[in-house]
Amino acid sequence: MYTHVIRNILDAADLARIRAMIQRSKFVGGNESAGGAAEQVKANEQLHYTGPSDAQATAELLFRALGKHREFHHRALPLEISVPLINRYQVGMSYGPHYDRAFIVGANNRQIRADLSATLFVSSPGDYEGGELCVAGDGADNRVKLEAGDLFLYPSCMLHSVAKVTQGVRLAIVFWVQSMIRDHEQRTLISNLDVVVGSLAERMPGSTEVRDLSGVVNALTRMWGEGN
């Protein structure tokens, strides 16, 4: 599996800012961000920003939070990140099994390739019943319901859905990542090696082994990587 739970992307102050912005905005039907067959199974709402300043502030807050989070960069190796969307599921709403689009709108209306999908939870688990993110893999659904501020990252090619909300309201930020390493197995190998290098560097600072293993990580990234 190439899925990852990444904790505490947003802190309490960031969550408060996002929730305050949501309170002064309105939601519209979420079908405009779906494509193809996904439109037929999507029943949720998407935030309609009151003005470009709110949209820009949300994107800047998210990108700043991701920029400070080392584990996100280890796992995603991001090259481009899409414009973030905020969605809402009220009682009775769900999103049936679907695949994400191959290309998504990024910064300056550029199309980016969706290698990884990300759901960043804004609601706490106690705020709603149902509403789990269900990602198919190994013959069963991985049902995900994380704390507010936590992120679930998974390959965009995986079949996934959102279970029906039966009580309360589910809020989340969704976005997509074009990775420097397109292949999920190659990306995971580089990510795992980089974690090992970091661990060894703490135990063996200044060692030639750490230096040389870091060189291997860089060589693999250079071999498999894609740039702008």
N, C-alpha and C positions, 0 to 999 in steps of 0.2 A: 504494500500500500504506500502511496506517495502523499498521504494526507498528514497534516500537522495541526496541532492545537498550540497556539502562541498566546501566552497569557499577558494581560495588562498592557495592551497596545494603547488604550486610552485610560488616563487616570481620572480621578473624581472630578477635577476641574474641567477637563476636556469633555467628559460626559455631561456635566452641567451646562456647558456652552452649547453642545449639540441639542440637548433637550429644550433649552430656552429658545433656540432658533426654530425647532419643530413647533413649539407652542404658538409662534407668531406667523407660521406658514400654513398652507393648506395642502391637502393631498388630492390627487386625481387618479383615475384608473391606471393600473400599471401596465396595460397591454402595449403601450407605445414603445417600451424598451424590450419587448419580446420579439422574436422573429420566427417565421415558419410555423412548424407544428407546435412550438411552445405557446403561441398565442391562444391555442385552443384549450390549454389546461391551466392557464394563469388566471388567478382570481385574487389579486391583492391591490394595494394602492402605492403610489409613488409620490414622494414629496415634490411639490411645485414651489420653487423658491419665489419669495416675494420680490426679489431683485437680484441682479448679478453680484452684488456685494455679498449676499448670503451664500450664494453658490461658491464664490471665490474663497470666502472665509472657511467654509466647510472643507474644500479641497486643501487649502493651506494647512488647516488644523490636522487633517489626516496625514498629509505628506510629511509634516513636521514630526508627528508622532511615530510614523513608520521609519523616518530617517534616524531617530534616536534608538530604534529597537534592533539590536544586533542579531537576534535570532531570526527576525523576519528576513534580513538580508542574507543570512546563512542559508535559509531554506528556499527563498524565492529567487535569489540572484537577479533582482529586478533590473530590466533595461528601460521599460516604460510602464506606467501605471495609468489605468483608465480614469475618466471622470467618475467620481464616486456617486452612487445613487442611494437614497434613503427610502426604504420601503416599510410599509405598515400592513400587518395582518390583523384584522378585527375578527370577532367571533364569526365562524362559518367560512372564513377565507382560507385558501390553500393554494399550492402550486404543484400540479401533478408532475409525474416523471417526465424529464426533458433533458436535452443536451444544450449547453450554451453555444452561442454563435462563435464562429471561428475568429471574427474580427469585431472589435468594439471601438467606440469613439474614445480617443485619448485627448491629450492637451492640444489646443489650437485646432480642434476638429480633425486631427490626423487619425487614421485608422491604425490600430495596433492589433497584433495577433494575441488572442486570448490563450495563453498557455496554462495559466492558473486562475482559478476563481477564489474569491475571498468573501467570507461573511463575517462582519464585525458586529457583535451583539451590542445593542444599545439598551434593550430591556433586560432586566434581571430575570432569572428562571422563575421566581415567585410571582412575577407580574402577569403571567399567562399560563394557561394549560394547553397542551398540544403544541403545535408549531415547531416541532423538531425538524432540523435539517437532516434529510435522509439521503445518504450517499451510497450508491450500490457498489458492492465489491465483494469478491470471494463468496458469491452465492447468497449474500444477505445484506440488508441495509445497515449501515453505520448511522445510528441516530444520535444527532448532536444538538445539545442545548447547553450553552456555556454561560458563564457569568458576564455581566455587562462589562465591556471593555476588552473582552477576550476575542480572539480571531480564529476562525477555522479556514485553512488553506488547503485546496485540493485541485487536482488536474481538471481543466475545463472540459476534457473529453469524457468525464465520468457521468453516467446517468445519475440524476439527483432530483429531489423533490422537497417540498415543505409540507409537513402534515397539517391537517386542518386545525385551526385554533378553536378551542371549545370554550375558553373563558379568558377574559382580559384582552390585552393588546400586545402584539409582538413588533418591536422596532429593531431594524438592523441597517447597517451600511453595507452595501455590496460594491465590489470593484473587481477588476481583472488585471492581470499582470502579464506582460510580455517579458519572458526571462532571457537572460544572456545565454542560457543553455536550454535549447528547445526540448531535448530528450529528457524525459522524467528520470530514467535510470541513471543517465550520466550526471544530471543535476544532483540527484540524491547522493551519488558516490562522491562528488566534489564537496558537497555540503558536509557529509559525514567525515571525510578526511580533514576538512578545515576545522571541525570541532575537535578532532584528535590532536591536530597541530596546536590549537589553543590550549588544550589540557596539558600537553607535553611542555609547552612553553612556560607554563606556571611552575611545573615540577623541575624542569631542566633549562632554566633561563640561559641564553647565550650558547646553547649546545649546537654542535655542527649537525647533529641528527635532526633537530628541529628546523634548522636552516635548510637542510637538504629536502626534508619532507615538505616544507613550505614551497620549495622550488617545484616539486612534483605537482602540488595543487595548482600552482600558477601555470605550469606547462599544460596540464589537462584542461584548465579553463581557457587557455589560449587556443588549444587544439579544437575544442568543441564549441567555443563561444561565438557569439554574433555581436557585432557592434552597430552603432548608428551609421 
